[in-house]
Amino acid sequence: MRLAVQIISAETLDGHSMRLSFYKARGDTDFSLAGIIRT
């Protein structure tokens, strides 16, 4: 099975950064949120 993975990096107002990872399986129309990584 092939997965498309998308990672978005964002910076919060208090100076922290977070990464949101999304995945999408073939046949799906939308991305699903896989997890949030706070750094």
One Martini backbone bead per residue (centre of mass of N, CA, C, O) as a GRO file, in nm:
protein
   39
    1MET     BB    1   0.096   0.037   0.022
    2ARG     BB    2   0.039   0.370  -0.044
    3LEU     BB    3   0.176   0.673   0.096
    4ALA     BB    4   0.098   0.998   0.176
    5VAL     BB    5   0.318   1.249   0.307
    6GLN     BB    6   0.266   1.532   0.529
    7ILE     BB    7   0.460   1.818   0.644
    8ILE     BB    8   0.396   2.071   0.889
    9SER     BB    9   0.536   2.376   0.978
   10ALA     BB   10   0.499   2.553   1.292
   11GLU     BB   11   0.462   2.865   1.469
   12THR     BB   12   0.417   2.983   1.765
   13LEU     BB   13   0.372   3.263   1.964
   14ASP     BB   14   0.582   3.140   2.198
   15GLY     BB   15   0.821   2.995   2.000
   16HIS     BB   16   0.721   2.739   1.918
   17SER     BB   17   0.729   2.426   1.749
   18MET     BB   18   0.534   2.249   1.499
   19ARG     BB   19   0.432   1.926   1.373
   20LEU     BB   20   0.232   1.817   1.104
   21SER     BB   21   0.104   1.498   1.024
   22PHE     BB   22   0.009   1.349   0.716
   23TYR     BB   23  -0.213   1.106   0.562
   24LYS     BB   24  -0.253   0.910   0.247
   25ALA     BB   25  -0.430   0.690   0.087
   26ARG     BB   26  -0.509   0.511  -0.163
   27GLY     BB   27  -0.842   0.645  -0.231
   28ASP     BB   28  -0.826   0.884  -0.080
   29THR     BB   29  -0.927   1.229  -0.048
   30ASP     BB   30  -0.804   1.274   0.236
   31PHE     BB   31  -0.632   1.385   0.491
   32SER     BB   32  -0.480   1.258   0.784
   33LEU     BB   33  -0.409   1.288   1.110
   34ALA     BB   34  -0.122   1.158   1.270
   35GLY     BB   35   0.042   1.410   1.411
   36ILE     BB   36   0.198   1.592   1.686
   37ILE     BB   37   0.504   1.784   1.701
   38ARG     BB   38   0.673   1.909   1.972
   39THR     BB   39   0.963   2.158   2.014
   0.00000   0.00000   0.00000
